[in-house]
Amino acid sequence: MRQSITLLLAGLLLLTGCSSIQSEASGVTDYEPLIIAHRGASAVQPEHTFFAYDQALEDGADYIEIDLRRTADGELVAMHDETVDRTTDGKGLVEELTLEEVKALDAGEGQTVPTLGEILDWYGSGVYYYIETREDEAGELVMEEGLLQLLDQYAIPRNQVILQSFSKDSIRTLHELDPELTLVQLLKKKDAEQLNEKDLQALKETAFGVGIYAGILDEATVDLIQQHELEIHAYYRGDEREWTKRMLQHEVDGIFSDNPAYLMNVMKE
């Protein structure tokens, strides 16, 4: 992780007698957010495919983000939408298709839809995972236990995984299953705009951070969340180029990116 590099550099600066004043004068900053590859490098490769994940890691992402859906026969697959319509050459609800049916689809450039197990088996403990859970179409929790079983099956260290969800019930359940999990409560725009002290105190009982829409980032909101010692991971909708500088300006702790190479270049400017 680049955070380790930052600590090493800090130690070297101390050894050479550089002061913080000198660092500020030279424009050096220790701000370095986590880069979370949103569905992999989904701006340049078919989302949620090994092409997208490989590209993201090659481009310097800290985490690969994986949305989960559950098939009719109970398998967890990497898929954002409730249907396969947008990202494959098939049609239908994921939860109404078997794994065999999902695997028969083209997810782009000849890639198939990967299962979570396949992803964990391929990358193992060599990468960091940012995984999103969600309720099924009936509003039921169907994947939390299966997800943790897969992490154990493939010996993925808990400190290499962040789990996120818009579902407060899912976050609560995950926390109950394993209090040591690193959890991020995703917030819809309306909920984030109405955040108050009581909400943040409640969130802190289970989550270490919040996922917040970049469009509502302002100094007051950032200060309020940080006062409660919660991390801020910002996501956006639409063209990444419209949001990147805003997210960096507010020095959020993590940034979702469809194109980690682009984000890295902006950070170097």
C-alpha positions as CSV (number, residue, x, y, z in Angstrom):
1,M,0.0,0.0,0.0
2,R,1.2,3.5,-0.7
3,Q,0.5,4.5,2.9
4,S,3.5,2.3,3.9
5,I,5.6,4.3,1.4
6,T,4.3,7.5,2.9
7,L,5.5,6.4,6.4
8,L,8.9,5.4,5.0
9,L,9.3,8.8,3.3
10,A,8.3,10.5,6.5
11,G,11.0,8.6,8.4
12,L,13.6,9.5,5.8
13,L,12.7,13.2,6.0
14,L,13.2,13.1,9.8
15,L,16.6,11.4,9.4
16,T,17.8,14.0,7.0
17,G,16.7,16.8,9.3
18,C,14.0,18.2,7.1
19,S,11.4,20.3,9.0
20,S,7.7,20.5,8.4
21,I,8.2,24.1,7.4
22,Q,10.6,23.1,4.6
23,S,8.0,20.5,3.4
24,E,5.3,23.0,3.3
25,A,7.5,25.5,1.4
26,S,8.3,22.9,-1.2
27,G,4.6,22.0,-1.7
28,V,5.0,18.5,-0.3
29,T,1.8,17.0,1.2
30,D,1.1,13.8,3.0
31,Y,-2.5,13.6,1.7
32,E,-2.8,10.4,-0.2
33,P,-6.3,8.9,-0.5
34,L,-7.2,5.3,-1.1
35,I,-7.9,4.7,-4.7
36,I,-10.8,2.4,-5.1
37,A,-11.2,0.9,-8.6
38,H,-15.0,1.2,-9.1
39,R,-16.0,-2.1,-10.8
40,G,-12.4,-2.4,-11.7
41,A,-11.0,0.0,-14.3
42,S,-14.5,0.2,-15.7
43,A,-13.9,3.3,-17.9
44,V,-11.4,1.4,-20.1
45,Q,-12.4,-2.3,-19.7
46,P,-15.7,-4.2,-19.4
47,E,-16.8,-3.7,-15.8
48,H,-16.5,-6.5,-13.3
49,T,-14.3,-8.6,-15.5
50,F,-10.8,-9.9,-14.9
51,F,-9.7,-7.5,-17.6
52,A,-11.1,-4.6,-15.6
53,Y,-9.6,-5.8,-12.3
54,D,-6.2,-6.5,-13.8
55,Q,-6.1,-3.0,-15.5
56,A,-7.0,-1.4,-12.2
57,L,-4.2,-3.1,-10.3
58,E,-1.7,-2.3,-13.1
59,D,-2.7,1.3,-12.9
60,G,-2.1,1.6,-9.2
61,A,-5.5,1.1,-7.5
62,D,-5.3,0.3,-3.8
63,Y,-8.6,-1.7,-3.8
64,I,-10.7,-3.4,-6.5
65,E,-14.4,-2.8,-5.9
66,I,-16.8,-5.8,-6.4
67,D,-20.5,-5.5,-6.4
68,L,-22.3,-8.7,-5.5
69,R,-25.4,-10.3,-6.8
70,R,-26.8,-13.8,-5.9
71,T,-27.9,-16.2,-8.6
72,A,-31.0,-18.4,-8.4
73,D,-28.8,-21.3,-7.2
74,G,-27.1,-19.3,-4.5
75,E,-23.8,-18.3,-6.1
76,L,-22.3,-14.8,-5.5
77,V,-21.2,-13.2,-8.8
78,A,-19.7,-9.8,-9.6
79,M,-22.5,-7.8,-11.0
80,H,-23.8,-4.3,-10.2
81,D,-27.2,-4.2,-11.8
82,E,-30.2,-6.4,-10.8
83,T,-30.3,-7.6,-14.4
84,V,-27.6,-8.8,-16.8
85,D,-29.1,-6.7,-19.6
86,R,-26.7,-3.7,-19.6
87,T,-23.4,-5.5,-19.1
88,T,-23.8,-8.8,-21.0
89,D,-25.4,-10.1,-24.2
90,G,-28.2,-11.7,-22.2
91,K,-31.4,-10.6,-20.4
92,G,-33.0,-11.3,-17.1
93,L,-32.7,-10.8,-13.4
94,V,-29.5,-12.2,-11.9
95,E,-31.5,-13.8,-9.0
96,E,-33.7,-15.7,-11.5
97,L,-30.7,-17.1,-13.5
98,T,-28.6,-20.1,-12.5
99,L,-24.8,-19.7,-12.4
100,E,-24.6,-21.9,-15.5
101,E,-26.9,-19.5,-17.3
102,V,-24.9,-16.4,-16.2
103,K,-21.6,-18.1,-17.2
104,A,-22.9,-18.6,-20.7
105,L,-23.1,-14.8,-21.2
106,D,-20.5,-12.5,-22.7
107,A,-19.6,-9.8,-20.3
108,G,-17.5,-7.9,-22.9
109,E,-14.6,-8.8,-25.1
110,G,-15.3,-12.5,-24.6
111,Q,-15.1,-12.3,-20.8
112,T,-17.5,-14.2,-18.6
113,V,-19.1,-12.9,-15.4
114,P,-16.8,-14.0,-12.5
115,T,-17.9,-15.5,-9.3
116,L,-16.6,-14.0,-6.1
117,G,-14.9,-17.3,-5.4
118,E,-13.1,-17.2,-8.7
119,I,-11.9,-13.6,-8.0
120,L,-10.6,-14.5,-4.5
121,D,-9.0,-17.7,-5.8
122,W,-7.2,-15.9,-8.6
123,Y,-5.9,-12.9,-6.6
124,G,-5.7,-14.4,-3.2
125,S,-4.2,-12.3,-0.5
126,G,-2.1,-10.4,-3.0
127,V,-4.7,-7.6,-3.4
128,Y,-7.1,-5.5,-1.3
129,Y,-10.9,-6.0,-1.8
130,Y,-13.7,-3.5,-1.5
131,I,-16.9,-5.5,-1.7
132,E,-20.5,-4.3,-1.7
133,T,-23.4,-6.3,-0.4
134,R,-27.0,-5.6,-1.2
135,E,-30.5,-7.0,-0.4
136,D,-32.3,-9.1,-3.0
137,E,-35.3,-7.8,-5.0
138,A,-37.6,-8.7,-2.1
139,G,-35.5,-6.7,0.4
140,E,-34.0,-9.8,2.1
141,L,-30.5,-10.3,3.2
142,V,-29.1,-13.3,1.2
143,M,-25.3,-13.0,0.9
144,E,-23.7,-11.9,4.2
145,E,-22.9,-15.4,5.6
146,G,-21.9,-16.8,2.2
147,L,-19.5,-13.8,1.6
148,L,-17.7,-14.4,4.9
149,Q,-17.5,-18.1,4.2
150,L,-15.8,-17.4,0.9
151,L,-13.3,-15.0,2.6
152,D,-12.4,-17.8,5.0
153,Q,-12.3,-20.5,2.4
154,Y,-9.7,-18.5,0.4
155,A,-7.8,-17.4,3.5
156,I,-8.3,-13.7,2.8
157,P,-7.1,-11.7,5.8
158,R,-9.8,-9.5,7.2
159,N,-7.5,-6.4,7.2
160,Q,-7.4,-6.7,3.4
161,V,-11.1,-6.3,3.0
162,I,-13.5,-3.4,3.3
163,L,-17.2,-4.3,3.0
164,Q,-19.8,-1.6,2.1
165,S,-23.6,-1.4,1.6
166,F,-26.4,1.0,1.3
167,S,-28.4,-1.5,3.5
168,K,-28.1,-0.6,7.1
169,D,-29.4,-4.1,7.9
170,S,-26.6,-5.7,5.9
171,I,-24.0,-3.6,7.7
172,R,-25.5,-4.4,11.1
173,T,-25.6,-8.1,10.2
174,L,-22.0,-8.2,9.0
175,H,-20.9,-6.5,12.2
176,E,-22.8,-9.0,14.3
177,L,-21.3,-11.9,12.4
178,D,-17.8,-10.5,12.8
179,P,-17.2,-7.3,14.9
180,E,-13.6,-7.1,13.5
181,L,-14.8,-6.4,9.9
182,T,-14.0,-3.0,8.3
183,L,-17.4,-1.7,7.3
184,V,-18.5,1.4,5.3
185,Q,-22.1,2.6,5.3
186,L,-23.0,3.9,1.9
187,L,-25.3,6.9,2.1
188,K,-27.8,8.0,-0.6
189,K,-27.7,11.7,-1.4
190,K,-30.8,12.5,0.6
191,D,-29.6,10.7,3.7
192,A,-26.1,12.3,3.5
193,E,-27.7,15.8,3.2
194,Q,-29.6,15.2,6.4
195,L,-26.8,13.8,8.5
196,N,-26.7,14.9,12.1
197,E,-24.9,14.1,15.4
198,K,-27.3,11.3,16.3
199,D,-27.0,9.6,12.9
200,L,-23.2,9.7,13.0
201,Q,-23.1,8.3,16.6
202,A,-25.3,5.4,15.4
203,L,-23.2,4.8,12.3
204,K,-20.0,4.7,14.4
205,E,-21.4,1.7,16.3
206,T,-20.9,-0.5,13.3
207,A,-19.0,1.4,10.6
208,F,-15.5,2.8,10.4
209,G,-16.5,5.1,7.5
210,V,-19.2,6.5,5.2
211,G,-19.6,6.4,1.5
212,I,-20.9,9.7,0.4
213,Y,-21.9,11.3,-3.0
214,A,-19.3,13.7,-4.2
215,G,-22.0,16.2,-5.2
216,I,-22.8,17.1,-1.7
217,L,-19.3,17.4,-0.4
218,D,-18.7,20.7,1.4
219,E,-16.6,21.9,4.3
220,A,-19.3,21.7,6.9
221,T,-20.3,18.1,5.9
222,V,-16.7,16.9,5.9
223,D,-15.9,18.6,9.2
224,L,-19.0,17.0,10.8
225,I,-18.2,13.5,9.7
226,Q,-14.5,13.8,10.6
227,Q,-15.4,15.1,14.1
228,H,-16.9,11.7,14.7
229,E,-13.7,10.0,13.5
230,L,-15.3,8.4,10.6
231,E,-13.5,8.0,7.3
232,I,-15.1,9.6,4.1
233,H,-15.0,7.6,0.9
234,A,-16.5,9.6,-2.0
235,Y,-18.3,8.2,-5.0
236,Y,-19.8,10.0,-8.0
237,R,-22.2,9.6,-10.9
238,G,-21.4,10.4,-14.5
239,D,-18.1,11.8,-15.9
240,E,-15.3,11.3,-13.4
241,R,-13.5,14.3,-14.7
242,E,-16.2,16.5,-13.3
243,W,-15.7,15.3,-9.8
244,T,-12.1,14.4,-9.2
245,K,-10.7,17.8,-8.2
246,R,-13.7,18.3,-5.9
247,M,-13.0,15.1,-4.0
248,L,-9.3,15.9,-3.8
249,Q,-10.0,19.4,-2.7
250,H,-11.9,18.1,0.4
251,E,-9.2,15.6,1.1
252,V,-11.6,12.6,1.5
253,D,-10.0,9.4,2.7
254,G,-11.0,7.3,-0.2
255,I,-12.0,8.0,-3.8
256,F,-13.9,5.7,-6.1
257,S,-12.5,5.8,-9.6
258,D,-13.6,4.3,-12.9
259,N,-10.1,5.1,-14.3
260,P,-7.4,4.8,-11.6
261,A,-4.7,5.8,-14.1
262,Y,-6.5,9.1,-14.7
263,L,-6.9,9.8,-11.0
264,M,-3.2,9.0,-10.4
265,N,-2.2,11.5,-13.0
266,V,-4.5,14.3,-11.6
267,M,-3.0,13.7,-8.1
268,K,0.5,14.2,-9.6
269,E,-0.4,17.6,-11.0
